[in-house]
Amino acid sequence: MEQPRRSKERRRSQRLPLAVPIFARGLDDKGKEFLEFTTTLNISADGVLVAMRRYLPPDTSITLEIPAAPLPKLSSRPKLVRAIQAHVIRVTRSEPSYLWALNFSSPII
């Protein structure tokens, strides 16, 4: 019996099943600005998977914004990344929402 062919892994980094609350901001397919709050389903250094209520075509550019509580006053505050540029690679219908596979413009690690 022939073994099923495995597709070649295309990811450059390991995915982690990490739920991070985020805002997704951008322009929809009609050119109207949107801001939607959601949570990541998995994340890697190069991209993320999120569930969204709206459809966006592949290659749409968006900004992911990570909300954070105010930090206490520190003598040397670390530089924190709170906005990440990304673009849509793939959109899959998953009732009642869409799953967006996003690629970061530059790795986050």
C-alpha positions in Angstrom: 0.0 0.0 0.0 1.4 3.4 -1.0 2.1 5.9 1.8 0.3 9.2 1.6 2.6 12.0 0.5 3.4 14.6 3.1 3.4 18.2 1.9 6.7 20.0 2.5 6.6 22.2 5.6 6.8 25.8 4.4 7.0 27.5 7.8 10.3 29.0 8.8 9.6 28.9 12.5 7.6 26.8 15.0 4.0 27.8 15.7 2.9 28.2 19.3 -0.8 27.8 20.4 -0.8 31.2 22.1 -3.9 33.3 22.8 -2.9 37.0 22.7 -5.6 39.7 22.5 -5.0 42.0 19.6 -6.6 44.8 17.5 -6.5 44.4 13.8 -6.5 47.7 11.9 -6.6 48.3 8.1 -8.7 48.9 5.1 -11.3 46.4 3.9 -11.9 45.4 0.3 -14.1 48.5 -0.2 -11.4 50.8 1.1 -13.2 51.5 4.4 -11.1 51.6 7.6 -11.8 48.9 10.2 -10.7 48.1 13.7 -11.5 44.7 15.1 -10.7 43.1 18.4 -9.8 39.4 18.4 -7.3 36.9 19.9 -4.5 35.0 18.2 -5.0 31.2 17.7 -1.4 30.5 17.1 1.7 32.6 16.6 5.3 32.2 15.4 8.2 34.5 14.7 7.0 35.0 11.1 3.2 35.1 11.3 0.0 34.5 13.2 -3.4 32.9 12.8 -6.5 34.9 13.9 -10.2 34.5 13.7 -12.0 37.6 12.3 -15.6 38.5 11.4 -14.7 40.0 8.1 -13.2 38.7 4.8 -10.1 40.3 3.5 -8.4 39.4 0.2 -4.9 37.9 0.2 -2.1 40.5 0.1 -4.1 43.0 2.2 -1.8 44.9 4.5 -2.9 45.3 8.2 -1.5 46.5 11.5 -1.8 44.3 14.6 -1.9 46.3 17.8 -1.3 44.6 21.1 -3.1 46.3 24.0 -1.1 46.5 27.2 -1.6 47.8 30.7 0.5 50.8 31.7 3.9 49.8 33.0 5.2 51.0 36.4 7.8 53.7 36.2 11.2 52.1 35.7 14.6 53.6 35.5 15.3 51.8 32.2 12.1 51.0 30.5 12.5 48.2 27.9 11.4 48.9 24.4 8.2 47.0 23.7 6.6 46.2 20.4 2.9 47.0 20.4 2.2 47.4 16.7 3.2 44.8 14.1 2.8 45.2 10.3 1.5 42.1 8.5 -0.2 41.1 5.3 -2.9 38.4 4.6 -1.6 35.2 3.1 -4.7 33.1 3.2 -8.3 33.4 4.4 -10.4 30.4 5.2 -14.2 30.4 6.0 -14.8 28.9 9.4 -18.4 29.6 10.5 -19.2 32.0 11.9 -16.0 33.8 11.1 -12.9 33.7 8.9 -9.4 32.4 9.7 -6.7 34.8 8.6 -3.2 33.5 8.1 -0.9 36.5 8.4 2.7 37.0 7.6 4.7 39.6 9.5 6.6 42.2 7.5 9.6 41.3 9.6 10.1 38.5 12.2 9.2 39.5 15.7 12.0 37.5 17.3 
